[in-house]
């Protein structure tokens, strides 16, 4: 299960699993968060991310919020970004 928890007006934490099964729910949720001023996603609550999740975050950063920061990624999440060559997109 995936959820987005507001931290403050410009930050939110992603919790649960951001995978292909979560895309129908996650894409509008994250897109809306960016549109309303969120510029920092804390990934520390993610238990799992797959390539669909990474692709969604890459799309958001590229097309919706170029100044979006992805921080607090657990080791497993960092490893997924690294496997696809996008390790510089996320900070530990």
N, CA, C and O atoms as a Tinker XYZ file with bonds, in Angstrom:
   368  protein
     1  N      0.842000   -1.178000    0.000000    73     2
     2  CA     0.000000    0.000000    0.000000    64     1     3
     3  C      0.893000    1.250000    0.000000    63     2     4     5
     4  O      1.928000    1.275000    0.667000    81     3
     5  N      0.500000    2.262000   -0.732000    73     3     6
     6  CA     1.250000    3.501000   -0.851000    64     5     7
     7  C      0.463000    4.636000   -0.214000    63     6     8     9
     8  O     -0.761000    4.695000   -0.327000    81     7
     9  N      1.183000    5.547000    0.465000    73     7    10
    10  CA     0.531000    6.747000    0.982000    64     9    11
    11  C      1.498000    7.920000    0.960000    63    10    12    13
    12  O      2.718000    7.755000    0.932000    81    11
    13  N      0.918000    9.091000    0.972000    73    11    14
    14  CA     1.667000   10.343000    0.984000    64    13    15
    15  C      1.262000   11.088000    2.244000    63    14    16    17
    16  O      0.078000   11.336000    2.475000    81    15
    17  N      2.254000   11.447000    3.061000    73    15    18
    18  CA     1.992000   12.119000    4.328000    64    17    19
    19  C      2.584000   13.520000    4.257000    63    18    20    21
    20  O      3.788000   13.674000    4.053000    81    19
    21  N      1.750000   14.539000    4.424000    73    19    22
    22  CA     2.232000   15.924000    4.394000    64    21    23
    23  C      3.093000   16.179000    5.623000    63    22    24    25
    24  O      2.735000   15.789000    6.735000    81    23
    25  N      4.223000   16.832000    5.416000    73    23    26
    26  CA     5.084000   17.240000    6.516000    64    25    27
    27  C      4.852000   18.715000    6.790000    63    26    28    29
    28  O      4.612000   19.123000    7.926000    81    27
    29  N      4.929000   19.502000    5.734000    73    27    30
    30  CA     4.590000   20.928000    5.792000    64    29    31
    31  C      4.215000   21.346000    4.380000    63    30    32    33
    32  O      4.043000   20.485000    3.517000    81    31
    33  N      4.085000   22.618000    4.122000    73    31    34
    34  CA     3.634000   23.077000    2.814000    64    33    35
    35  C      4.525000   22.725000    1.644000    63    34    36    37
    36  O      4.065000   22.674000    0.504000    81    35
    37  N      5.806000   22.481000    1.915000    73    35    38
    38  CA     6.730000   22.196000    0.811000    64    37    39
    39  C      7.370000   20.814000    0.889000    63    38    40    41
    40  O      8.196000   20.472000    0.043000    81    39
    41  N      7.006000   20.020000    1.883000    73    39    42
    42  CA     7.591000   18.682000    2.050000    64    41    43
    43  C      6.520000   17.640000    2.331000    63    42    44    45
    44  O      5.504000   17.919000    2.967000    81    43
    45  N      6.774000   16.428000    1.839000    73    43    46
    46  CA     5.884000   15.308000    2.095000    64    45    47
    47  C      6.709000   14.028000    2.167000    63    46    48    49
    48  O      7.776000   13.931000    1.561000    81    47
    49  N      6.203000   13.043000    2.916000    73    47    50
    50  CA     6.890000   11.758000    3.047000    64    49    51
    51  C      6.100000   10.693000    2.291000    63    50    52    53
    52  O      4.876000   10.623000    2.393000    81    51
    53  N      6.811000    9.872000    1.538000    73    51    54
    54  CA     6.213000    8.753000    0.828000    64    53    55
    55  C      6.361000    7.523000    1.704000    63    54    56    57
    56  O      7.452000    7.239000    2.197000    81    55
    57  N      5.268000    6.788000    1.903000    73    55    58
    58  CA     5.265000    5.594000    2.743000    64    57    59
    59  C      4.760000    4.389000    1.968000    63    58    60    61
    60  O      3.934000    4.513000    1.064000    81    59
    61  N      5.267000    3.232000    2.333000    73    59    62
    62  CA     4.776000    1.978000    1.768000    64    61    63
    63  C      5.525000    1.527000    0.544000    63    62    64    65
    64  O      6.756000    1.549000    0.511000    81    63
    65  N      4.778000    1.114000   -0.467000    73    63    66
    66  CA     5.327000    0.529000   -1.685000    64    65    67
    67  C      4.950000    1.382000   -2.893000    63    66    68    69
    68  O      3.773000    1.588000   -3.187000    81    67
    69  N      5.970000    1.870000   -3.581000    73    67    70
    70  CA     5.744000    2.647000   -4.808000    64    69    71
    71  C      6.154000    1.763000   -5.985000    63    70    72    73
    72  O      7.300000    1.777000   -6.434000    81    71
    73  N      5.186000    1.003000   -6.463000    73    71    74
    74  CA     5.441000    0.066000   -7.549000    64    73    75
    75  C      4.339000    0.170000   -8.599000    63    74    76    77
    76  O      3.447000    1.013000   -8.501000    81    75
    77  N      4.413000   -0.683000   -9.585000    73    75    78
    78  CA     3.454000   -0.643000  -10.684000    64    77    79
    79  C      2.011000   -0.722000  -10.183000    63    78    80    81
    80  O      1.136000   -0.036000  -10.711000    81    79
    81  N      1.760000   -1.535000   -9.192000    73    79    82
    82  CA     0.403000   -1.686000   -8.654000    64    81    83
    83  C     -0.118000   -0.398000   -8.026000    63    82    84    85
    84  O     -1.330000   -0.197000   -7.952000    81    83
    85  N      0.776000    0.478000   -7.574000    73    83    86
    86  CA     0.382000    1.725000   -6.906000    64    85    87
    87  C      0.233000    2.897000   -7.869000    63    86    88    89
    88  O     -0.218000    3.964000   -7.454000    81    87
    89  N      0.593000    2.735000   -9.129000    73    87    90
    90  CA     0.643000    3.868000  -10.059000    64    89    91
    91  C     -0.685000    4.588000  -10.231000    63    90    92    93
    92  O     -0.705000    5.818000  -10.286000    81    91
    93  N     -1.792000    3.866000  -10.318000    73    91    94
    94  CA    -3.091000    4.494000  -10.543000    64    93    95
    95  C     -3.409000    5.484000   -9.418000    63    94    96    97
    96  O     -3.995000    6.540000   -9.659000    81    95
    97  N     -3.027000    5.141000   -8.212000    73    95    98
    98  CA    -3.261000    5.997000   -7.056000    64    97    99
    99  C     -2.138000    7.023000   -6.874000    63    98   100   101
   100  O     -2.401000    8.185000   -6.564000    81    99
   101  N     -0.898000    6.597000   -7.064000    73    99   102
   102  CA     0.267000    7.428000   -6.743000    64   101   103
   103  C      0.477000    8.586000   -7.718000    63   102   104   105
   104  O      0.814000    9.690000   -7.290000    81   103
   105  N      0.288000    8.358000   -9.005000    73   103   106
   106  CA     0.588000    9.411000   -9.979000    64   105   107
   107  C     -0.222000   10.681000   -9.731000    63   106   108   109
   108  O      0.372000   11.756000   -9.646000    81   107
   109  N     -1.554000   10.612000   -9.610000    73   107   110
   110  CA    -2.288000   11.859000   -9.365000    64   109   111
   111  C     -1.971000   12.465000   -7.992000    63   110   112   113
   112  O     -1.952000   13.687000   -7.841000    81   111
   113  N     -1.726000   11.619000   -7.005000    73   111   114
   114  CA    -1.413000   12.105000   -5.665000    64   113   115
   115  C     -0.110000   12.898000   -5.652000    63   114   116   117
   116  O     -0.056000   13.997000   -5.100000    81   115
   117  N      0.937000   12.347000   -6.257000    73   115   118
   118  CA     2.237000   13.010000   -6.285000    64   117   119
   119  C      2.227000   14.219000   -7.222000    63   118   120   121
   120  O      2.830000   15.249000   -6.923000    81   119
   121  N      1.547000   14.087000   -8.340000    73   119   122
   122  CA     1.443000   15.201000   -9.284000    64   121   123
   123  C      0.734000   16.388000   -8.637000    63   122   124   125
   124  O      1.167000   17.530000   -8.785000    81   123
   125  N     -0.348000   16.119000   -7.925000    73   123   126
   126  CA    -1.077000   17.170000   -7.235000    64   125   127
   127  C     -0.224000   17.808000   -6.139000    63   126   128   129
   128  O     -0.263000   19.023000   -5.947000    81   127
   129  N      0.537000   16.998000   -5.430000    73   127   130
   130  CA     1.422000   17.529000   -4.385000    64   129   131
   131  C      2.423000   18.512000   -4.990000    63   130   132   133
   132  O      2.649000   19.587000   -4.433000    81   131
   133  N      3.019000   18.155000   -6.118000    73   131   134
   134  CA     3.961000   19.062000   -6.789000    64   133   135
   135  C      3.255000   20.333000   -7.258000    63   134   136   137
   136  O      3.798000   21.431000   -7.132000    81   135
   137  N      2.057000   20.187000   -7.792000    73   135   138
   138  CA     1.306000   21.336000   -8.296000    64   137   139
   139  C      0.918000   22.299000   -7.184000    63   138   140   141
   140  O      0.718000   23.488000   -7.432000    81   139
   141  N      0.812000   21.795000   -5.963000    73   139   142
   142  CA     0.422000   22.652000   -4.839000    64   141   143
   143  C      1.611000   23.123000   -4.014000    63   142   144   145
   144  O      1.429000   23.674000   -2.928000    81   143
   145  N      2.840000   22.912000   -4.520000    73   143   146
   146  CA     4.007000   23.503000   -3.880000    64   145   147
   147  C      4.973000   22.580000   -3.160000    63   146   148   149
   148  O      5.964000   23.050000   -2.602000    81   147
   149  N      4.711000   21.278000   -3.157000    73   147   150
   150  CA     5.673000   20.358000   -2.524000    64   149   151
   151  C      6.918000   20.296000   -3.400000    63   150   152   153
   152  O      6.831000   20.028000   -4.598000    81   151
   153  N      8.069000   20.544000   -2.800000    73   151   154
   154  CA     9.342000   20.539000   -3.527000    64   153   155
   155  C     10.345000   19.554000   -2.936000    63   154   156   157
   156  O     11.490000   19.476000   -3.381000    81   155
   157  N      9.903000   18.801000   -1.926000    73   155   158
   158  CA    10.797000   17.840000   -1.269000    64   157   159
   159  C      9.989000   16.610000   -0.882000    63   158   160   161
   160  O      9.023000   16.694000   -0.122000    81   159
   161  N     10.400000   15.469000   -1.417000    73   159   162
   162  CA     9.800000   14.197000   -1.021000    64   161   163
   163  C     10.802000   13.434000   -0.169000    63   162   164   165
   164  O     11.922000   13.163000   -0.601000    81   163
   165  N     10.388000   13.094000    1.039000    73   163   166
   166  CA    11.176000   12.271000    1.950000    64   165   167
   167  C     10.810000   10.821000    1.647000    63   166   168   169
   168  O      9.656000   10.421000    1.799000    81   167
   169  N     11.791000   10.045000    1.222000    73   167   170
   170  CA    11.544000    8.663000    0.822000    64   169   171
   171  C     11.776000    7.667000    1.954000    63   170   172   173
   172  O     11.711000    6.458000    1.731000    81   171
   173  N     12.046000    8.153000    3.161000    73   171   174
   174  CA    12.422000    7.270000    4.270000    64   173   175
   175  C     11.328000    6.266000    4.638000    63   174   176   177
   176  O     11.632000    5.237000    5.241000    81   175
   177  N     10.085000    6.529000    4.299000    73   175   178
   178  CA     9.002000    5.610000    4.615000    64   177   179
   179  C      8.732000    4.570000    3.542000    63   178   180   181
   180  O      7.847000    3.729000    3.702000    81   179
   181  N      9.490000    4.617000    2.440000    73   179   182
   182  CA     9.284000    3.629000    1.374000    64   181   183
   183  C      9.918000    2.303000    1.756000    63   182   184   185
   184  O     11.097000    2.239000    2.104000    81   183
   185  N      9.130000    1.259000    1.688000    73   183   186
   186  CA     9.633000   -0.093000    1.934000    64   185   187
   187  C     10.169000   -0.701000    0.642000    63   186   188   189
   188  O     11.083000   -1.525000    0.658000    81   187
   189  N      9.580000   -0.278000   -0.476000    73   187   190
   190  CA     9.951000   -0.842000   -1.769000    64   189   191
   191  C      9.627000    0.156000   -2.864000    63   190   192   193
   192  O      8.615000    0.856000   -2.808000    81   191
   193  N     10.494000    0.212000   -3.856000    73   191   194
   194  CA    10.216000    0.977000   -5.075000    64   193   195
   195  C     10.684000    0.123000   -6.242000    63   194   196   197
   196  O     11.745000   -0.497000   -6.165000    81   195
   197  N      9.916000    0.080000   -7.311000    73   195   198
   198  CA    10.347000   -0.643000   -8.501000    64   197   199
   199  C     10.607000    0.363000   -9.616000    63   198   200   201
   200  O     10.559000    1.573000   -9.390000    81   199
   201  N     10.879000   -0.129000  -10.804000    73   199   202
   202  CA    11.215000    0.776000  -11.903000    64   201   203
   203  C     10.056000    1.703000  -12.269000    63   202   204   205
   204  O     10.287000    2.825000  -12.720000    81   203
   205  N      8.825000    1.254000  -12.083000    73   203   206
   206  CA     7.675000    2.124000  -12.354000    64   205   207
   207  C      7.663000    3.297000  -11.377000    63   206   208   209
   208  O      7.362000    4.423000  -11.770000    81   207
   209  N      7.986000    3.046000  -10.113000    73   207   210
   210  CA     8.056000    4.109000   -9.110000    64   209   211
   211  C      9.167000    5.089000   -9.410000    63   210   212   213
   212  O      8.976000    6.301000   -9.300000    81   211
   213  N     10.330000    4.578000   -9.790000    73   211   214
   214  CA    11.452000    5.444000  -10.149000    64   213   215
   215  C     11.086000    6.273000  -11.376000    63   214   216   217
   216  O     11.377000    7.468000  -11.431000    81   215
   217  N     10.452000    5.646000  -12.351000    73   215   218
   218  CA    10.044000    6.364000  -13.561000    64   217   219
   219  C      9.074000    7.497000  -13.219000    63   218   220   221
   220  O      9.180000    8.589000  -13.778000    81   219
   221  N      8.143000    7.251000  -12.320000    73   219   222
   222  CA     7.197000    8.292000  -11.919000    64   221   223
   223  C      7.923000    9.465000  -11.265000    63   222   224   225
   224  O      7.656000   10.619000  -11.600000    81   223
   225  N      8.831000    9.185000  -10.343000    73   223   226
   226  CA     9.572000   10.262000   -9.681000    64   225   227
   227  C     10.451000   11.022000  -10.674000    63   226   228   229
   228  O     10.586000   12.242000  -10.584000    81   227
   229  N     11.043000   10.298000  -11.614000    73   227   230
   230  CA    11.859000   10.936000  -12.657000    64   229   231
   231  C     10.984000   11.841000  -13.514000    63   230   232   233
   232  O     11.383000   12.960000  -13.836000    81   231
   233  N      9.794000   11.371000  -13.888000    73   231   234
   234  CA     8.854000   12.175000  -14.685000    64   233   235
   235  C      8.460000   13.449000  -13.929000    63   234   236   237
   236  O      8.443000   14.537000  -14.504000    81   235
   237  N      8.147000   13.305000  -12.649000    73   235   238
   238  CA     7.772000   14.485000  -11.842000    64   237   239
   239  C      8.900000   15.503000  -11.807000    63   238   240   241
   240  O      8.673000   16.699000  -11.991000    81   239
   241  N     10.114000   15.025000  -11.571000    73   239   242
   242  CA    11.267000   15.920000  -11.475000    64   241   243
   243  C     11.583000   16.571000  -12.820000    63   242   244   245
   244  O     11.982000   17.734000  -12.862000    81   243
   245  N     11.415000   15.853000  -13.890000    73   243   246
   246  CA    11.754000   16.359000  -15.215000    64   245   247
   247  C     10.684000   17.294000  -15.783000    63   246   248   249
   248  O     11.009000   18.330000  -16.364000    81   247
   249  N      9.433000   16.938000  -15.620000    73   247   250
   250  CA     8.366000   17.668000  -16.299000    64   249   251
   251  C      7.478000   18.519000  -15.406000    63   250   252   253
   252  O      6.812000   19.429000  -15.901000    81   251
   253  N      7.449000   18.253000  -14.114000    73   251   254
   254  CA     6.512000   18.985000  -13.285000    64   253   255
   255  C      7.200000   19.904000  -12.277000    63   254   256   257
   256  O      6.694000   20.988000  -11.990000    81   255
   257  N      8.338000   19.491000  -11.743000    73   255   258
   258  CA     8.991000   20.278000  -10.706000    64   257   259
   259  C     10.503000   20.049000  -10.758000    63   258   260   261
   260  O     11.041000   19.205000  -10.042000    81   259
   261  N     11.171000   20.810000  -11.610000    73   259   262
   262  CA    12.609000   20.617000  -11.808000    64   261   263
   263  C     13.414000   20.776000  -10.519000    63   262   264   265
   264  O     14.507000   20.221000  -10.402000    81   263
   265  N     12.883000   21.531000   -9.548000    73   263   266
   266  CA    13.600000   21.720000   -8.289000    64   265   267
   267  C     13.169000   20.720000   -7.206000    63   266   268   269
   268  O     13.488000   20.907000   -6.032000    81   267
   269  N     12.453000   19.669000   -7.593000    73   267   270
   270  CA    12.035000   18.634000   -6.656000    64   269   271
   271  C     13.249000   17.912000   -6.098000    63   270   272   273
   272  O     14.131000   17.493000   -6.848000    81   271
   273  N     13.291000   17.767000   -4.771000    73   271   274
   274  CA    14.380000   17.035000   -4.109000    64   273   275
   275  C     13.833000   15.738000   -3.536000    63   274   276   277
   276  O     12.761000   15.714000   -2.932000    81   275
   277  N     14.580000   14.667000   -3.732000    73   275   278
   278  CA    14.241000   13.352000   -3.196000    64   277   279
   279  C     15.282000   13.015000   -2.142000    63   278   280   281
   280  O     16.460000   12.869000   -2.467000    81   279
   281  N     14.874000   12.890000   -0.893000    73   279   282
   282  CA    15.817000   12.713000    0.214000    64   281   283
   283  C     15.397000   11.550000    1.112000    63   282   284   285
   284  O     14.267000   11.068000    1.046000    81   283
   285  N     16.338000   11.114000    1.952000    73   283   286
   286  CA    16.046000   10.129000    2.984000    64   285   287
   287  C     15.802000    8.723000    2.483000    63   286   288   289
   288  O     15.118000    7.942000    3.145000    81   287
   289  N     16.343000    8.384000    1.331000    73   287   290
   290  CA    16.080000    7.065000    0.746000    64   289   291
   291  C     16.778000    5.956000    1.525000    63   290   292   293
   292  O     17.985000    6.031000    1.760000    81   291
   293  N     16.026000    4.920000    1.930000    73   291   294
   294  CA    16.641000    3.750000    2.559000    64   293   295
   295  C     17.564000    3.039000    1.557000    63   294   296   297
   296  O     17.473000    3.269000    0.351000    81   295
   297  N     18.432000    2.192000    2.057000    73   295   298
   298  CA    19.423000    1.499000    1.203000    64   297   299
   299  C     18.775000    0.760000    0.031000    63   298   300   301
   300  O     19.267000    0.843000   -1.094000    81   299
   301  N     17.689000    0.047000    0.278000    73   299   302
   302  CA    17.036000   -0.701000   -0.800000    64   301   303
   303  C     16.501000    0.205000   -1.893000    63   302   304   305
   304  O     16.573000   -0.132000   -3.075000    81   303
   305  N     15.970000    1.343000   -1.507000    73   303   306
   306  CA    15.463000    2.318000   -2.475000    64   305   307
   307  C     16.629000    2.924000   -3.253000    63   306   308   309
   308  O     16.551000    3.079000   -4.472000    81   307
   309  N     17.702000    3.264000   -2.554000    73   307   310
   310  CA    18.900000    3.793000   -3.225000    64   309   311
   311  C     19.425000    2.790000   -4.244000    63   310   312   313
   312  O     19.835000    3.163000   -5.343000    81   311
   313  N     19.407000    1.516000   -3.869000    73   311   314
   314  CA    19.910000    0.465000   -4.757000    64   313   315
   315  C     19.092000    0.390000   -6.043000    63   314   316   317
   316  O     19.653000    0.194000   -7.121000    81   315
   317  N     17.773000    0.544000   -5.941000    73   315   318
   318  CA    16.931000    0.511000   -7.147000    64   317   319
   319  C     17.270000    1.667000   -8.080000    63   318   320   321
   320  O     17.371000    1.476000   -9.291000    81   319
   321  N     17.447000    2.866000   -7.525000    73   319   322
   322  CA    17.849000    4.012000   -8.351000    64   321   323
   323  C     19.202000    3.743000   -9.012000    63   322   324   325
   324  O     19.394000    4.047000  -10.189000    81   323
   325  N     20.138000    3.172000   -8.251000    73   323   326
   326  CA    21.480000    2.889000   -8.777000    64   325   327
   327  C     21.436000    1.852000   -9.897000    63   326   328   329
   328  O     22.163000    1.973000  -10.883000    81   327
   329  N     20.592000    0.842000   -9.753000    73   327   330
   330  CA    20.494000   -0.202000  -10.774000    64   329   331
   331  C     20.061000    0.340000  -12.125000    63   330   332   333
   332  O     20.412000   -0.219000  -13.165000    81   331
   333  N     19.298000    1.430000  -12.114000    73   331   334
   334  CA    18.869000    2.015000  -13.381000    64   333   335
   335  C     19.698000    3.240000  -13.767000    63   334   336   337
   336  O     19.383000    3.922000  -14.742000    81   335
   337  N     20.738000    3.514000  -13.015000    73   335   338
   338  CA    21.645000    4.606000  -13.362000    64   337   339
   339  C     21.149000    5.983000  -12.957000    63   338   340   341
   340  O     21.604000    6.983000  -13.513000    81   339
   341  N     20.230000    6.062000  -12.007000    73   339   342
   342  CA    19.698000    7.356000  -11.572000    64   341   343
   343  C     20.035000    7.653000  -10.103000    63   342   344   345
   344  O     19.301000    8.364000   -9.415000    81   343
   345  N     21.142000    7.101000   -9.647000    73   343   346
   346  CA    21.513000    7.257000   -8.230000    64   345   347
   347  C     21.721000    8.714000   -7.821000    63   346   348   349
   348  O     21.562000    9.045000   -6.646000    81   347
   349  N     22.071000    9.585000   -8.755000    73   347   350
   350  CA    22.279000   11.001000   -8.401000    64   349   351
   351  C     20.959000   11.756000   -8.207000    63   350   352   353
   352  O     20.952000   12.897000   -7.745000    81   351
   353  N     19.864000   11.122000   -8.558000    73   351   354
   354  CA    18.561000   11.759000   -8.418000    64   353   355
   355  C     18.072000   11.770000   -6.976000    63   354   356   357
   356  O     17.199000   12.565000   -6.628000    81   355
   357  N     18.617000   10.906000   -6.138000    73   355   358
   358  CA    18.140000   10.745000   -4.771000    64   357   359
   359  C     19.286000   10.876000   -3.778000    63   358   360   361
   360  O     20.396000   10.408000   -4.029000    81   359
   361  N     19.005000   11.517000   -2.650000    73   359   362
   362  CA    19.995000   11.665000   -1.584000    64   361   363
   363  C     19.658000   10.709000   -0.445000    63   362   364   365
   364  O     18.486000   10.478000   -0.148000    81   363
   365  N     20.695000   10.151000    0.195000    73   363   366
   366  CA    20.432000    9.235000    1.321000    64   365   367
   367  C     19.764000    9.953000    2.482000    63   366   368
   368  O     19.474000    9.334000    3.506000    81   367
